Amino acid sequence: MLKKFTALVVMVALAFVLSTVTAQDDVIELEFWHAMGGELGEATDLLVDRFNESQDEIFVTSTFQGSYDDTYNALLASFDTDSSPNVVQQFDLASQTMFDTGRLVPAWELMEATDFDAEIFVPAVRDYYSDENGMVAMAFNSSTPILYYNRDIIEEAGVELPESDSLSFSELLEICDTIQANTDVEFCITLGQVGWYFEQILANSGGLYYNNDNGRTARASEVAFNDAIGVEVFEFLTGLYANGYAPNLGNTWTDTDTTFLAGQAAMIFDSTAGAAGLQEAAEFEVDTTYIPVADSAERNGVIIGGGSLWLLDSGDEEINLASWEFMRFMAEEPQQITWHQDTAYFPVRSSLQENEELITFWEDNPNFLTAIEQLAATNTVNEDGEPNYAVLGGRAGPAPAIRSILVDAYSRVLDDGLSVQEALDEAAERANQELADYNAFFE
């Protein structure tokens, strides 16, 4: 009864706010911070401009803050100077920190108050950004990693990659051996030493990143990535460099694209958000398939990547409600269709998987569909009916710092000669200290 009464009050307040603003011809100005640069930034600004042109009560200023990490750090710094935006885009790893800030208006509160049905979202997206009450953030740009490949090189080598399903590590390496034996291509695959690929392939192989069910049934207090399955995954990834299958380009997203587009590597791990750029830049046919899985495991699926929109409490109900209107707009079908077609981030609304316009679009652009099908085939629930916490994704306050620690483990193996187990144990010790320091604030 109390929730229904609160919902009615908020709905009445929203109607009153917008009618009052119109009557006074006074525009509410909002600040929106995001991490989308280049063509992604242009696509973001297109939607913001569309919102501003759709009505005359609210005006949103869109500001690019740099990378995901830059935007995350800028937001934390803004808390000390009382200069926070009204709405901020944050990447997946920031979720636990955002939950813990105490500075949010949770999306679920406004969803209940405005009869917004969270069931419209792809379940994996909805669950990733939810707490026990519902969605805390508004889904916006979601992605997963996929395996891109040069069709010309694959055909020259006389091998085939599945359109769907995951290759095992050994199957992928056998294909690599054939490619390097039967073509002039120098490398089988290229990939940056970024934490995301380890996290995703670990989840696909059924491994947990943190204890306490990936930090979802209680705060993560220790990492779990240095157990047997984590070692198997990291041995595969570091072995790609050590055994000459991939060039050692360090922690990069761009140099690997250059290598792939130059025809120096037959395959590349990249985000689905790279589909548009890779297709347009390549002088060969680009195809896609699912990311690999450990030999010792069955395919589990992938974790949601990308980012979402968070509403920072301004202390002013009028401004908060206006911020919510902007967030709702960004998740509406027309905006999600435009966003998907312009960026290859997949639509966060389940209904759009049967949208006639997109079905036609996917027939011409099948690489945009791969990530959607890969996610749809993800096992979010185990055979016993319990949640599959591996693919729901890990949650921890210091997740961005822990990802950086994991990246350091690459050089400890490749440059310093540590075994994979030694490097991951060392990374785990550092990560566990980060967790202890962060969790101390909540004891």
N, C-alpha and C positions, 0 to 999 in steps of 0.2 A: 504494500500500500504506500509506504514512504517513497519507494522508487518511482511509482506512478505519479505521485503528487509532485515530486521533484522534476520529473520529465515534463509535466504540464506547466510548471512554473517556468522552466527554461524555454519551452516552446512559446509561451506567451511573451517572455522577455525578448526572445529573438524577433518576433513579429513587431513588438513595440520599438525595439532598437532600430530596425531597418525602416520602419515607417517614420520614426522621428528623424532619422538621418536624412531621408528623402525630403521631408517637410522643411528642414532647416538648410537643405542644400549644402550639407557639411559632410565632407568625405573622410572616412576613416582610413588612415594611412598605416600600412603594415610593412614590416621588414621580414623578408624571407631570405635565409642563407642556404646555399647549396654547394655541392662539390662537383658539379658537372661543367667541365671545361670543353673548349673546342666545339665540335659539332653537337656534342651532347648538351653543352651550354646553350647553343642556339635553339635546340629543340625545347629545352626548359623555358627559355625566355619566350618562345612562341606560345606556349601554354599560359604563361603568366600574362602575356599581352592579351591573349584570348579572354582570360578571366576579367581583366581590367576593362575590356571593351564590351563584356557581356552585361554589365550593370554600371551604375554611376554612384553607388554608395560606398564602395571600398576600392582603394588603390593599393596594389602590392608592388613594392620595390624589390627586385630580385638581385641578389649580390653573390657573385662567385667568390668563395673563400679559399679555393685551392683544392688540393687532394682531399680524400676522405679523412686522412689523418690531420691535415691542416684544419679542416672544418671542425673536427672533433676538438682539437686543441684550442681553436678560436672560441668555441662555445664555452669550454671550461674557463678560459681566461675572462670571458665576458661576465661570468658570475661575480668576479671580484670587482668589476668596474660598473656594475649595474647597467650594462649595455647590451643585454641579450636581445636577439631578434624575437619576433612573435612566433614564427614557424621556422624550424630548421630541418634540413635533410641530414640524417645521420646514417652511417653504414651499419651493416648487420652487427659487427663486433661491439658497437657502442651501446647495444640494447640494455645490458645489465646496469651500466653506469647511468643511462638515462632513467631507468626505473628508480635508481637510488638517489637521484638528484633532489627529489622533493619539490621540484619547480615546475612540474607538468600539470596540465589539465588532461587527464587520460582520455583517449578517444572514446573508450567505452561509455564514459559518463555522458558525453554529448551524443553518442549513437543512441543510447537509451532515451535521452531527452528529445531527440528529433526523429524517432522511429526509423533510424538508419539500421538496416539489417546487415550485420557482419557476415552472414552466411553467403553473401554475394561473392566473397573472396575465395580464391583458390585455397583449399584447406591448409596446405603446407605454409602458405603465406600468412594466413590468419593465425595459425597456431604459433608461428615463430615470434610474432610480435604481441602475443597475449600473455597476461598473467592470469591469476585465478578468477579474475572478474571479467576479463574480456580483452579486446585489443587496446593496447596502450598507445600505439602509434598507428597512423594511417598508412596502409600499404601504398607504394607508389612505383618505385623502380626495382624490379626483382630480376635476378639473373642466376644462372648456374654455369659452371664450366662445361665445355664440350670439346671434343677432339675434332679439329679441322684437318683436312688433308688435300693435297694437290692431286686432283684426279689424273692428270697426265702422267705423273711419276708413278702413281699406284698402278695404272694400266701398263706402263712400260715394264714395271717389275713383275707383272703377271700375278699380282696378289689381289685379294678382295678384302674389304672391310665391311662389317655388317652395317646396314642402315640403322639398326637399333640394337640394343643389348650391349653389354660390356664385354670387351675382350679381357681375358686374364692377362696378368703380367707376362707369363711365358708365351702366350699366343701373340701378344704385341711385339715381344722381342724377336720371335721367329719371323714375323713380318718385317721387322727392321733388318734382320740379317739378310733376308731375300732382297729387300730394296737396295741395300748397300752392296750386295754382290752382283746385282743385275742392272744397275743404273750407275750413272756418273755422279749422282747426288752425293754430296759430302756427308750430310747428316740425315739420319732417319727422322728426327724430331727436334723441335726447339721449344724451350719453356724457360721462364724465369724462375729464379729461386725465391718464389713468393710463398708465404705461408698458406695461402688459400688452396693451392693444389694439394698439399699434404692433408689439410683438413677435410677436403672433399673426398679424396680417394680413401682416406681413413674411414670416413662415414660410409662410403659405398661398400667398403669391406667389413662393415659392421662394428668398427672400433669406436670407442668413446675417447673424447679429448680430455674430459674432466671426470672426477668421481661424482658421487651423488647424482647418478643418471644424467651426466653432462651438465650438472649444476641446475637441474630443473625440478628436483624434488627437495633440494636443500642447497644452500650456497656451496659452490665448488670450493673445496679446501686443498685439493691436490690435483695435479694433472694425471691423466692416464695414458698419455700418448707414447710413453716409453715401455709399454707392455709388448707382448709378442707380435700382435698385429701391427702396432705402430712401427716396430722395428722392421717388419717385412715391407711395409709401405715405404719407409724412408730408405731402406736398402735399394728398392726398385728405383726411386727417384734419384738418389745420389749415383746409383750405378749407371743411369743414362749418361751422365757426364763422364764418369770414371772410365767407362768402357767405350767411349767414342760414338755413342748414339746421338748425343746432343752437344752443341757447343756450350762451353761454360761462359755465359754472358753475365753472370751475377744476378743480383736482385733487380730485374728489369721487366717492364711490360712492353717497351717500344722496340728495343733492339731485336727481340725475338720476332716481332712482326716483320721487321725489315729482312731478317734472315729467311723467313718463310716466303715473303713476297718476292724475294730475289731468286727463289727456286733452289736455295742452298739446303733446305730441309723439306722433307716430304710431308711432315705433319707438325702441328702446333697445338698445345693446350692453350685455350683462351676462353674468355667469358662469352656468353651468347651475345652480350652487348657489343662484341667486336664483329658480329656477322656482317653488318652493313658496310663497315669500313674495309674489311678484308675482301669482300666480294667486289667492291667498287675498284679497289686498288690492284687486285690480282690480274695478271695477264694470262691466267689459266683458270680452269674450272675448279671452284672450291666446293668440296663436299664436307659433310659433318657426320659424326656419330657420337656414341656415349663415351664417357670417361672409363678407364680400365678398373679392374677389381683384382684384389690379391688372389693368388693361386689357392690359398687355404680357405677362401671365403666364397659365399654366394653373394650375388649382387643385391645390395640393399637400396641404393638410390642416392640422391643428392640432397644437399642442404640449400636452403634459400640464401642467395647472396644479394648484393645490391644494397638498397637503402629504403628508408621510409620517412614519413613526415611526422614531426613531433610538435605539439603545441605547448609553448612556454607560457606559463601563467603570468600575465601582465599585471594582475591585481585589479583589472578593469573588466567587468563582465561584458560591456559593449565591445571592447577590442577582442576579447577571447571568442565571443560568438562570431565576430567577423572573420577571425582566423580560422574558425571551424568551417565557415562557408567556403573559404578558399581551399582548404584541405579536401572537403567533399567534392568540390569542382574538379580537382586534380585526379580524383579516382573515378570520375564518371566515365561512361562508355566512350563518348566521342573523344575525350582527352586520352584515354588509354589506347584507343585505336591509333590515333595520331602518333602517340609516344612510341608504340610498338613498331609501327611502320618506319618511323624516322630513326629509331635507335637500336632496335632488335631486343631491348628489354621486353620480357614477355608480359602480356596483359595480366593484371592481378585479379581480374573479375572472371569467375568461372563461366559466366554466360557468354563471354566473348569467344570461347573455344568453339562455339557453333555459329558465330557471326558470319553471314554470307560474304560480306566484304572481305573479312580476314581469310576465309576459306579460299576465296579466289586469289587473294594476295599470297597465301602459302603455296598454292599450286605453282606460282611463278617464283617463289622464294622459299624453297623447302628448308633451307638452312635456318630460317627463322622458327621453324616448327620443331626442330630437333630438341631444343631445350624444353619445350612445353611437353613433348611426349616423354622425354627422359624424367621429368618431374612427375608426370602423371603415373609413370610406372614405378615410382618410389614407394617402398613399403613403409608407410608411416605407422602401421600397427603390425605387431608380430602375430604369429599363428596362434599364440595363446591369448590374444586379445589385448595384450599389454602394449603401451606405446613403444615404438622403436626409437629410443632416445638418441641413437647414433645419427639418424637422419633429421631429427628435430633440431639438432645443432646445439653446440655448447654455449653456456652462459657464464660469464665471469666478469667482474668489474674491470680487472686489469687485462682484459682480452687483447687489446691492441699492443700492449707491452709484451705480452706472452707470445703473440705472433712474431714480433721482432726477435725475441729470444730464439724461437724455432728457426727463423731464417739464419741466425748466426750459426746454427748447428750444421748447416750445409758446408760452410768454410772449415769448420772444425773437422769434418770428415775429409773433404776434398783437398784442403790446403795443409791441415795440421796432422793428418794421419790417424785421427781417432777412429775407432770402430764406430759403427752406427749406434750400437748399444751404449757405448761410452758417451757419445755426443748427445744422445737423447737423455741419458741419465743426468748429464751435466745441465742440459737445458731444463729438465724437470726440477732439479734442485733450485735453479734460479727462478723458475716460474712459481714454484711452491712458496718461495719467499715473497714474491709479488702478491700472491693470493693471501698470505698471512697478513701482510702489511695492509692490504685493502680491507680485508674482513675485520680487522681490529677496530675499524671505525663503527662497526655495527654490533659489537659485543656489549 
